[in-house]
Amino acid sequence: MNKQIAEFIGTFTLVLLGCGSAVLAGDAIGQVGISFAFGLALIGMAYGIGPISGCHINPAVSIGAVAAGRMTQAEAIKYIIAQVAGAVAAAFVLKIIALGGAGYEGGLGQNGWGTGYLGEYNFFSAFIFEVVATFLFVVVILGSTSKGAPAAMAGLVIGLTLVVIHLVGIQITGVSVNPARSFGPALFALDGKALLQLPMFIIAPVIGGIAAGLLFKSGLLDAEDAKEEAPASDDTEAEA
C-alpha cells in the first residue's frame, strides 16, 4: 500500500504544482516558468518517493514498464488507480484555490487542441506530438533507470526532459504525456471541450509508452557489454 500512497502523493504534487503554475501564476511566469514548474515538481518527487515506488506518477510510464517487462500488470493497475486518484484530488484542490481569486475564468490547465486553444494546432499535430513526446519521455525514464545508469542522476535527467517537452509542446496541446495529468483537470474545468478531447490524451500517451517499453524489451537499446573475458588457462575457464 505504501507504493500506492507514494504514487498518489507524487501525482497530486505534479498536477497541483504544474497545472497550478499555469492557472495561478501563468501571467507572471509565462510558458517557460510553467515548463520548469512541471519539471521541478517531478524532480522533487523523484527523490522524495522514488525509493518507495519508483515515482512513475504517470499511467503511460507504468504501462511502458509493463511492456518492458519491468512490472506486472496487476501492480501497474494499482499504480494507475493511485495516479488517477491523485490527479483528481489535485485538480479539485486547485479548483477550490482558484475560485478564491478575482477574475478566475474556470480553466485548470487542461489539455486540448484546435480553434481557441493556444497555438490552435489540429488533431493530427496534437496526436503525433503526444505519441512521440511520450515515447521519448518513457525512453529517457527506462534508460536512466536501467542497470548501469547513474541512479543518482535519474530524477534530474527525467525532470529536465519534462521541462524540454513542455517548452516545445505547450502551444500544441498544453502537454499531457500523462493520462492522469489530463484526466484530473478535464473533470473540473468549466470548458466541457476538455472532456470531449480527453480520449486522445489517454490513447496517445499509452501508445507512446508501450512503444518505448517494447523497444527496451526487444533489447535493441541494451548497452554493449564492455567486459572482455580473460583468456582461459589450461586447467580452468575464466569467469566473466
N, C-alpha and C positions, 0 to 999 in steps of 0.2 A: 504493500500500500504506500510505502514511503516514496517509491518511484512515481506513482500516480500523483501524489501530493506535490512532488517536486515539479512535475510536468504542468500541473495546474498553476502553480505559482509562477513558473517561468513564462508560460503563455500569457497569463494575466499581466505580467510585467511588460512583455513585449507589446501587447496591444494597448495597454493603458498609456505607456510612455511613448510608444511610436505613433499611434493614432492621436494620442493626446497632444503630441508636439504639433501636429497639423491643425487640430481643432482649436487648441487653446493658445498656441504661440506661433502659428504659421505665418501670420503677418509680420511678426518680429524677426523670425529666424530664417524664413524663406525655405526653398526646397533643399538647399544644401544642409541647412540645420535639421530639417526633418529626416534627411537621409542619414545623418550622423546619429540622430536620436534612435532610430531603429537599430543601427549597427552597434551603438554603445550599450543599448539595453540588452542586446543579445550577448555582447562580450561579458557584461556583468553577470548575467545568468549562467553563461558557460562556465565561469569559475565558481559561481555560487552553488549551482545544482548539478553541474557536470559530473562531479564524482558520485552523485547519487543515481541519476537517471540517464546521464549522457547528454542531457539538455537538447532533446530533439525539438521540443516546443513547436512542432510543425508536423501535421499528418503526412505531408509529402516526404519528409525525412524518415519518418517511421516506416512508411510503405517502401521507400527506397532501401532501407536497412533490411526489410524482409526480402526484397528482390535480390539483394546482395548476399543473402544467407547469413546475415549477422543478427537476425531477430526472428522470433517465431510469430506466426500470425496472431496467436492468442494474446501474446504480450503487446503486440502492436495495437490491437483493438483496445486494450486497456489504456494504452498511452493516448490514443486518438480521442477516446471519451474524455479523458482528463484535459487534453489540449483544447477541445471544443468548449468544455465547461469553463475553462479558464478564460478563453476569449470572450464568451458570452458575459461572464461576470465582469470582465474588464470594460466591455462596451457599455454595460449597464451603469457601472460606477462613473465612467466618463460622461455618459448622458446626464446623470444627476449633477455632476460638477458643471458641465457646460450650460445647463439650464439656469444656473445662477448668474450667468454673465449677461451683460447688456448686448443686444443685437445678435444673439445666437440664432442661427437660421436652420438648425436641425441636422447638419452634417456631422458625421462621426469618422471621417477619414475613410469612408467606404470606397471600395474599388469600382471601376467602371470603364466605359469606353463610349465612343460615339458623340453625337451632337450634344453640346453643352457640358461635356466632361473634359476639363483640362485641355490637352492638345487635340481633342476630337479625332483621335485615330479610329479607324474602322475595326470591325470584329476580327478580321483576318490578322491585322497587325497586332492586335491585343493578344490573340490566341497564340500566335507564333512567339511573341515576346515572352509570355508566361511559361510556355513549354521550354523554350531554350534557356531562359534565365533560371528556371527551377532546376533544369538538368545541370547547368554549370554550378549552381549553388550546392546541389547534392554531391556532385563530383568533388568539390572542394571539401565538403564535410566528410565524406567517406575516405578521401585521400589523406586528409590531415589527421584523421583518427585511426589510420591503418598502422599495423605493426611497422616499426622502424621510423615512423614520422615523429618529429619532436613534439611530444604530448603537451608540453608547457606552452607551446605557441598556438595550439589548435584553436582555442577560443578567440584569440586576437585575429588570426587569419580568417576565420569564419565570419566574425563580426565585420571586419573591413570589407569582405566580399559582399556582404549585405548592403553596406554603405554604397559601394560602386554600383550595384544593381539598382539601388534607388536613384542614384544620381542620373543614371541613364533612363530609367523606366517610369519615373513619377508622372511625366507628361503623357505617357502611353496608357497606363492602367492604374496609376497610383501605387503600383507594385503590390502584388499578392505574394507569389511564390510560396503561399501558405494558406491552405483552405480554411484553417481555423481563424486566421487573421481576417479573412474576408467574411466569414460567417457571422462573427460577433457583431461588427459594426452594421452589417446589412440588416440584421434583425431589428435594430433600434433607430436606424436612420429614417427620417421623415420621408425621404425620397423612395417611393416603392420600386423605382427602377433598379435599385441595388439588389433587391431580392430577385427580380426577374433575370438579372445578369449573373447572379451568384453561381449557377451551374458551371459556367465557363471557368470560374475561379476555383472550382473544385476539380474539374476534369483536367484542365491543362497542367496544373502543378503535379497532379498524380501521374500523368503521362511522363512528365519530365523526371520525376523522382524514380519511377520504375525504370526508365531508360538508363539513368545513372547507375542504379543498383544492378541491373543486368550487365552493364558494361564491366563493373567490378567483378561480378560473379563469373564472367567469361574468362577472367584472367588477363585480359588484354592490357590492363593497367598495372599488373603486378610488377614490382621492382625486380630488376635483374639481380641474380644472386652474385654478389661481388666476391664471395669467398671462393678461393681456389683450393681444391683438395690437394693436400700434401702428397708427394709420391709415396706409394706403399713400399714397406721394407720387404725383405724376403719372407719374413715369418708372420707379419701382421699387416692388416689393411689400415690405412689412415682413416680417422674419423672426421667427418665433415663438421 
